[in-house]
Amino acid sequence: MKNSKILYQHGTLALLVPGLLTGTITMGELLAHGDTGIGTGEGLDGELIILDGVPYQVDSHGNVNVLKEDFIMPFANSHFADYNELGIINNASSADFEKAALEGKPNSNTFFSVLVKGTFSYLKTRAVVKSTKPFATLAETAKNQSIFEAKNVKGILLSYYSPALFHGAAVAGFHNHFLADDHSIGGHILDFKIAEGTISVQQFDTLEQHLPVTDKEFMKHDFSKDDIAKAIADAE
């Protein structure tokens, strides 16, 4: 039975910090838990966005690829879409978007997802170049990235909001990915402005956190040695 109140997450952003970038879940396994989501491939192989059950990868060349079920990931999340429309958002900056998604509140103490469908007057996105073993740290790997920019593009912004309490497990605040309708641009969003779009929100009451317990590197790593908060902030 599909439960739209559950956000499923495999891995944590914290495990990416020291370079634990081995793929530990397949796309097929992830899609069993949702038809919508984001993530990254093994070795930070591009930026992922799942829409209507179709998993897309924006690679470091800007190509948009439909992924097969055997594609592996160190970190990803998914859920079954059941959004509630909030209304129309116009001429909106990222700050305007966040205020609208939070419905004027300064923060939220629960997880939720936001979907914006419309026209974006400006977009700046990135996708990291795939690295291979032995993996470097998140900070080092993320330096090797491609930046994409576009104006007046139609598409979908998919965002997940995580409470500050869970920073490390996820990104505290909003984590935004994008895919253009014509697949001309996509990836992890660095900056954007919405010309006009429909904004919808889906709130979760349960976080299902799945950890890669069969991965020996993860099981033996001492995370107390990592500056997790700074590394995630720098990479995001």
Secondary structure, DSSP 8 states (H G I E B T S, - for coil): ---TTEEEEES-HHHHTTT-----EEHHHHHTT-SEEEEE-TTT-SEEEEETTEEEEE-TTS-EEE--TT-EESEEEEE----EEEEEEEEE-HHHHHHHHTTT-S--SS-EEEEEEEEEEEEEEEEE----SS---HHHHHTSEEEEEESSEEEEEEEEEE-GGGBTTB-BEEEEEEEETTSSSEEEEEEEEEEEEEEEEEE-SEEEEE--TT-HHHHH--GGGS-HHHHHHHH-
